[in-house]
């Protein structure tokens, strides 16, 4: 593979099923669909942690969360351990970002030489409230965000328009003054992450009476699993939402997906118009999914497909067009993918990292591998771990029963096979494989110890709760709004 530039486009909380190219019957994403048509689409791609900060730290470093200790949204990445960006800079490549990073601070040596309009964690701190996992109080704002979903405007919608404009200008400058070595531009959008508000004309594209109800969304359909029940309790979803509320949320979310697609279309058009298309490969993905009411949940936080699975598309020079691969992959694979695209070889230490380059997989190479995800964050009492191998997915919960799904026969994950005697050997094999990767209980204990230390740094549990909670990280220049009264939802 010849070295080329890489335009890495990433969104936030994009449900894998909410794209036309992934089979959605009516969501309009023509620009991403066209990108997939001229490239390779991955159908079994996963986040390494279904929440923002840990997922982005894994992406930056090519390492799993338990290896780096970025457990939740109060442990933002600040440049350690070094990632693919640092390696490229060492070799003289331009590596820059536009938009959301959700790292600690732009003054950190985080692997980007320059940041345009960056969004990082609140106050360089993030969300220490997520560190409270023992008897955590419910979060009022999560429910409000869905109940109030609908047409309108938001700072996130405006921010994505601004990110697209900055990316267009960056490409124009680059075309006029090209670098000798391949560059990497990380263009990071925030939609369709909440708020669940879409521009009115895009919201109206999705008539409410044509939106089906989410899988297992009714109270008598929800999976009876203690870990999922805890997530539902903390995120304030125990009381079911009305059919109209669920459909309004879906219409707003789909509208934001279309809004995102339009901004991606602007960027891809600029890549073509500047003449950079022939020398630039494109990678599109997201940091994690969105539950959209399935199992009576919204947001991310779980190992179900709607939360842990992600879209991932490669296109450009040397990438097979119209190709689809079912090989399991994950965000840690981006490390080797980016270095290979730029023509930088792997060191011996980097060969020991868990990821593999996506370019050979896109070209048809099949790997007999298992991909891994883990979760140690808000709305769970203990850790959960996911292994995906072939058509089977295993979820291990510390202290709670495991789950096992056949994604080929049961893509909606409504039939848990873990309790069936016929799958006892399969379960045992998966657990042995997991324990060969890590000690689930020891990692869980280490995460909780680090989280308690972080709580102590902020003055203890009551001080953290008194700070309040927020639902969305503010855009550049926007003041964070904290909910401080959990009973009334009052702000400060």
Secondary structure, DSSP 8 states (H G I E B T S, - for coil): ----EEEEEEEES-BTTSSGGGT-SS---HHHHHHHHTEEEEEEEE-SSSSHHHHHHHHHHTS-HHHHT--STTS---S-S--HHHHHHHTT--EEEEEE--SS-TTS--S-SEEEEEE-SGGGT--GGGG--SS----HHHHHHHHT-EE---HHHHHHHHHHHHHHHHHHHHHHS--SS--EEEEEEEEESSS-EE-HHHHTTS-GGG----TT-STTTS---HHHHHHHHHTT-SS---HHHHHHHHHHHHHHHHHHHHHHHHHHHHHHHTT-GGGEEEEEEES----TTGGG--SS-SSSHHHHEEEEEEESTT--TTEEE---EEGGGHHHHHHHHHT----TTGGGSS---HHHHHTT------EEEEE-STT-SS-EEEEEETTEEEEEETTEEEEEEETTT-TT-----TT-GGGHHHHHHHHHHHHHH--HHHHHHHHHHHHHHHHHHTTSHHHHHHH-B-SS---TT-----B--TTT--B-
